[in-house]
Amino acid sequence: MGWIRKKETTTESRMLDRLLSRRKEEWSEDKIPKGYVPMLVGEEEGEEERMLVHVKVLGDPRFAALMEMAAGEFGYKQEGIVRMPCNARHFQRVVDVISSDCKSR
């Protein structure tokens, strides 16, 4: 799994997170697991989800397209956490596909 959701909102999502990441730790701004980058993902301010994306995902051209979308919306000089202006479920699906491809190589 190439992402970890910060806020677990349902029993189903908690079970999914446990299945997908055995080493998952609760994280805060000061404690981010090694190999992950924090991102805010969501189309509207206030409805964003904070997620961690594994660094292996960042080099994929599909993820680069998402980053270009973010640069178009927020510019290249974002300070602090990276913001991704797309639907959180879509973002998760893209990262899942990229992660699956990385594992099969």
C-alpha positions, 0 to 999 in steps of 0.5 A: 500500500502506498498511502496511509490515512491519518483520520480513520472514520469508519470501522471498514477503513480501520480494518482496511488500514490494518490489513494494508500496513502491518507496521502502521503507526499513529503519526502526527506532524512530529512523527512521520514513518520513515519513507513516507511524505505527508499530503493533504488530499481533497477537492474542497478546503475543510474536507481534505484528508491527511495521508502519507504517501510512500516515496516509491510512488513519487517517481511514477509518471501517473503520480507526476500527473497528479503533482502537475495538477497540484502545481497548476492549482497551488503553484510550485512554491507550496510551503509546508504539507503538499496539497493535492486538489483531487477526490481522496478516493480517486487519489487512493485508487491511483496510488494503489495501482502504482503501488501494485505495479511497484510490487510486481516489478 
